[in-house]
Amino acid sequence: MLSSAEPTGQDWFYARGTLERDGWESVVDQSISGWRYTGIRVASLEAGGSVRLAAEAVERIVVPLAGSFTVRYTLAGESEQRSQLLVGRASVFHGPTDTLYLPTGTALSVEVDGAGTGRVAVAEAPTDASLPVAYIAQADVPIELRGAGRSSRQVHNFGTPASLAADRLIVCEVITPAENWSSYPPHKHDEYRPGEESTLEEIYYFETAVTRGQTAPASASPFGLMRTYSSEAGKIEIMAEVHTGDVALVPFGWHGPCVAAPGYDLYYLNVMAGPDPDRSWRISDDPAHGWIRDTWTGQEFDSRLPYTP
């Protein structure tokens, strides 16, 4: 159930810029104490700009956040460089994007396509297992409308087990329109119970914007809220105001809701992976709040969704 604040010994919330490293705006990897199974890198690039990643024992998914990109990559054991254009979008609130899965041991560079600027994320998970390269075009990204009423949200399932053959990585993105709740009811995935619950670390990378169709003054500061609290797996406490570029890590514990403030839309990119023998996303609802799912029966989705280009 929802708890009051308690000391945890570690802050799992990172404001934009606090994870800056090696030309990346944010880097999450195993250099963070207690973090083992997932990673993310986020970069803002000017026209002609690029970022590079060396071959490492990690699988990766390249996700354009804004703009289009060319990814050049060299697979393990090969000398030939290949390339893939990723047609992006105006922003994360303009529907899905092309994505590219690259197997372990792949060196790559990501550069802005054309004369524009852009933002890009690269999701990672350590693995030695090598699977084929997978390009998923915008038109092929499964779009799911989840919840109902004020719990309506839009999910892009380009990196989930049903959509992508990966070894460890599970990646999706969520759009929550202004005044709606997502990652709700609060749930967890920190205990391996076959067929019932998975053990998964989770990264939330956030962006916020003035809601569609609304005109706001230059002083507007889009934001949302994000909540995580302790389970039997460990003590954790996040009750944060979130803005574009912020990152929250969920090593364990109940998490949710994520709330979009009135006037502002909320986006987050979820990156998950864990030690279980199977790659699956199974959750347990907080028993104090799971009943809320039943109230969605018969309710309509928010008519603002889906957000498309």
C-alpha positions in Angstrom: 0.0 0.0 0.0 1.1 3.6 -0.4 3.5 4.4 2.4 4.9 7.5 4.0 8.5 8.6 3.3 11.2 6.5 4.9 15.0 6.6 4.6 16.4 4.2 1.9 20.2 4.8 1.9 20.3 5.5 -1.8 18.6 8.1 -4.1 17.3 6.3 -7.2 16.0 9.5 -8.9 18.4 11.6 -11.1 17.5 15.0 -12.4 18.5 15.9 -16.0 22.3 16.5 -16.3 23.3 14.6 -13.1 24.3 11.5 -15.1 26.2 13.3 -17.8 29.2 11.4 -19.2 31.4 11.0 -22.3 29.2 13.2 -24.5 25.9 11.7 -23.3 23.4 13.8 -21.4 22.6 10.7 -19.3 24.3 7.4 -18.7 22.9 4.6 -16.6 25.0 1.4 -16.4 26.6 -0.9 -13.8 28.8 1.9 -12.5 25.8 2.9 -10.3 26.0 1.0 -7.1 23.4 -1.8 -6.9 22.5 -1.6 -10.6 23.1 -4.8 -12.6 20.8 -5.7 -15.5 19.9 -2.6 -17.5 21.3 0.6 -19.0 20.3 3.7 -20.9 22.1 6.5 -22.7 20.5 9.7 -23.9 22.0 12.4 -26.1 21.0 15.6 -27.7 22.7 16.1 -31.1 23.2 19.2 -33.3 23.2 19.0 -37.1 26.1 16.8 -38.1 26.6 15.5 -34.6 27.1 11.9 -33.6 27.8 9.6 -30.6 29.7 6.4 -30.6 29.6 3.2 -28.6 32.3 0.6 -28.5 31.6 -3.1 -28.9 30.7 -4.5 -25.5 28.9 -7.5 -24.0 25.5 -5.8 -24.1 22.5 -5.9 -26.5 21.1 -2.5 -27.4 18.0 -0.9 -28.9 18.4 2.5 -30.6 15.3 4.7 -30.1 15.0 8.2 -31.7 13.2 10.6 -29.4 13.1 13.5 -31.7 14.5 13.7 -35.3 15.8 11.0 -37.6 19.2 9.2 -37.4 21.6 7.0 -39.3 23.1 4.2 -37.3 26.3 2.7 -38.6 27.4 -0.5 -36.9 29.8 -3.4 -37.1 28.8 -6.8 -35.8 31.0 -9.0 -33.7 33.5 -10.9 -35.8 32.9 -8.8 -38.9 34.9 -5.9 -40.5 32.1 -4.6 -42.8 30.3 -1.6 -41.5 26.5 -1.6 -42.2 24.0 1.3 -41.8 20.4 1.8 -41.1 18.3 4.9 -41.4 15.9 5.4 -38.5 12.9 7.6 -39.5 12.0 9.4 -36.3 9.4 11.9 -35.2 8.9 15.5 -34.3 8.8 14.6 -30.6 8.0 11.6 -28.3 4.4 12.8 -28.4 4.0 12.3 -32.1 3.5 8.5 -32.2 6.0 5.7 -32.6 9.4 5.8 -34.3 11.6 3.4 -36.2 13.9 1.4 -33.8 16.9 -0.8 -34.2 18.0 -3.8 -32.1 21.7 -4.6 -32.2 23.1 -7.8 -30.7 25.9 -8.1 -28.1 29.4 -7.2 -29.3 28.3 -4.6 -31.8 30.2 -1.3 -32.2 28.0 1.6 -33.5 27.7 5.3 -34.1 24.5 7.3 -34.2 24.4 10.5 -36.2 21.6 13.0 -37.0 20.2 12.5 -40.4 20.3 15.6 -42.6 20.5 19.2 -41.4 18.2 18.8 -38.4 18.9 18.3 -34.7 17.7 15.4 -32.6 17.5 13.5 -29.3 18.2 9.8 -29.2 18.2 7.0 -26.5 20.0 3.7 -26.5 18.7 1.0 -24.2 21.1 -1.7 -23.0 21.2 -5.0 -21.2 24.4 -7.1 -20.5 24.4 -10.5 -22.3 26.7 -12.8 -24.1 23.9 -14.3 -26.2 23.8 -13.1 -29.8 20.6 -12.7 -31.7 19.9 -11.2 -35.1 19.8 -7.5 -35.9 16.1 -6.4 -36.0 14.8 -3.2 -37.6 11.3 -2.3 -36.6 9.6 0.4 -38.8 7.2 3.0 -37.4 4.3 1.4 -39.2 5.0 -2.0 -37.6 5.2 -0.8 -34.0 2.3 -2.3 -32.0 0.3 0.5 -30.4 -1.7 -0.5 -27.3 -4.3 1.7 -25.5 -4.1 0.6 -21.9 -6.4 1.3 -19.0 -9.6 3.5 -19.4 -11.0 6.9 -18.6 -8.5 9.0 -16.6 -6.2 5.9 -16.5 -5.9 5.8 -20.3 -2.4 5.8 -21.8 -0.8 4.8 -25.1 2.0 2.2 -25.1 4.4 1.5 -28.0 5.5 -2.2 -27.7 8.4 -2.3 -30.1 10.8 -4.0 -27.6 8.5 -6.4 -25.7 8.7 -10.2 -25.9 5.8 -10.4 -28.3 7.4 -8.0 -30.7 11.1 -8.5 -30.5 13.5 -11.5 -30.2 16.1 -10.3 -27.6 17.9 -12.1 -24.9 17.2 -9.9 -21.9 15.9 -6.5 -23.0 12.3 -5.5 -22.6 11.6 -1.9 -23.8 8.5 0.1 -24.5 7.4 3.7 -24.2 4.2 5.3 -22.7 2.4 8.5 -23.5 0.1 9.8 -20.7 -2.2 12.7 -21.7 -2.6 15.7 -19.3 -4.5 14.8 -16.1 -4.3 11.1 -16.7 -2.6 8.4 -14.5 -0.4 5.6 -15.8 1.8 2.8 -14.2 -1.3 2.3 -12.2 -2.5 0.5 -10.1 0.9 0.4 -8.3 2.7 -2.9 -9.1 6.0 -4.6 -8.7 8.2 -7.2 -10.4 10.9 -8.0 -7.9 10.3 -11.7 -7.1 10.6 -14.6 -9.4 7.4 -16.7 -9.2 7.2 -18.7 -12.5 4.0 -17.7 -14.4 3.1 -15.1 -11.9 5.8 -12.5 -11.3 9.2 -11.6 -12.9 12.4 -10.2 -11.4 13.2 -7.1 -13.4 15.1 -3.9 -12.9 13.4 -0.9 -14.6 14.5 2.4 -15.9 12.1 5.3 -16.4 13.3 8.1 -18.7 10.9 11.0 -18.8 9.8 13.8 -21.1 7.1 16.4 -20.6 5.4 18.9 -22.9 2.5 21.3 -23.0 -0.6 19.2 -23.9 -1.7 19.0 -27.5 -3.9 21.9 -28.7 -3.0 24.1 -25.7 -1.2 27.4 -26.0 1.0 28.2 -23.0 3.2 31.1 -22.0 7.0 30.9 -22.3 7.2 30.6 -18.6 5.3 27.3 -18.6 7.3 24.4 -17.0 5.7 21.0 -18.0 5.9 18.4 -15.3 4.5 15.1 -14.0 4.8 13.1 -10.8 6.3 9.6 -10.2 5.9 7.3 -7.1 7.9 4.3 -5.9 7.7 2.7 -2.5 9.1 -0.2 -0.5 8.2 -3.9 -0.9 9.6 -6.9 0.9 12.5 -6.9 -1.5 13.9 -3.7 -0.2 13.4 -0.1 1.0 12.9 2.6 -1.6 11.2 5.9 -1.6 10.6 8.1 -4.7 8.0 10.8 -4.8 9.4 13.1 -7.5 8.3 15.9 -9.8 9.6 14.9 -13.2 10.6 16.9 -16.2 12.2 16.2 -19.6 15.5 14.4 -19.2 14.9 13.1 -15.7 15.6 9.4 -14.9 14.2 7.2 -12.2 15.5 3.7 -11.4 13.4 1.0 -9.9 15.6 -1.9 -8.6 12.6 -3.3 -6.6 9.5 -2.1 -4.9 6.0 -1.0 -5.8 5.9 1.7 -8.4 3.1 3.9 -9.7 1.4 6.0 -10.3 3.0 8.3 -12.9 0.7 11.3 -13.2 0.5 13.9 -15.9 -0.3 17.3 -14.4 -3.2 19.4 -15.9 -2.0 21.2 -19.0 1.0 18.9 -19.5 1.5 15.5 -21.3 3.9 13.0 -19.8 6.1 10.4 -21.7 8.4 7.8 -20.4 10.7 5.2 -21.9 10.8 1.9 -19.9 13.9 -0.3 -20.0 13.7 -3.6 -18.2 15.8 -6.7 -17.8 16.6 -9.2 -15.0 18.2 -12.5 -14.0 15.2 -14.8 -14.5 15.6 -17.9 -16.9 12.8 -16.6 -19.1 12.4 -13.1 -20.7 8.9 -12.1 -19.5 7.1 -9.1 -17.9 4.8 -10.4 -15.2 3.7 -8.1 -12.4 1.8 -8.2 -9.1 -0.5 -5.3 -8.2 -0.4 -3.8 -4.8 -3.4 -5.7 -3.2 -4.6 -2.4 -1.7 -5.2 -0.9 -5.2 -5.5 -3.8 -7.7 -9.3 -3.7 -7.5 -9.2 -0.4 -9.5 -8.6 -2.5 -12.7 -12.1 -3.8 -12.4 -13.6 -0.3 -12.5 -12.3 0.1 -16.1 -14.8 -2.4 -17.4 -17.2 -0.5 -19.6 -15.3 2.8 -19.5 -14.1 4.3 -22.8 -10.6 5.2 -23.6 -9.6 8.9 -23.5 -10.8 10.3 -26.8 -7.5 12.2 -27.2 -5.7 8.9 -27.8 -4.0 7.6 -29.9 -1.4 10.4 -30.4 -0.1 10.1 -33.9 2.0 12.4 -36.1 
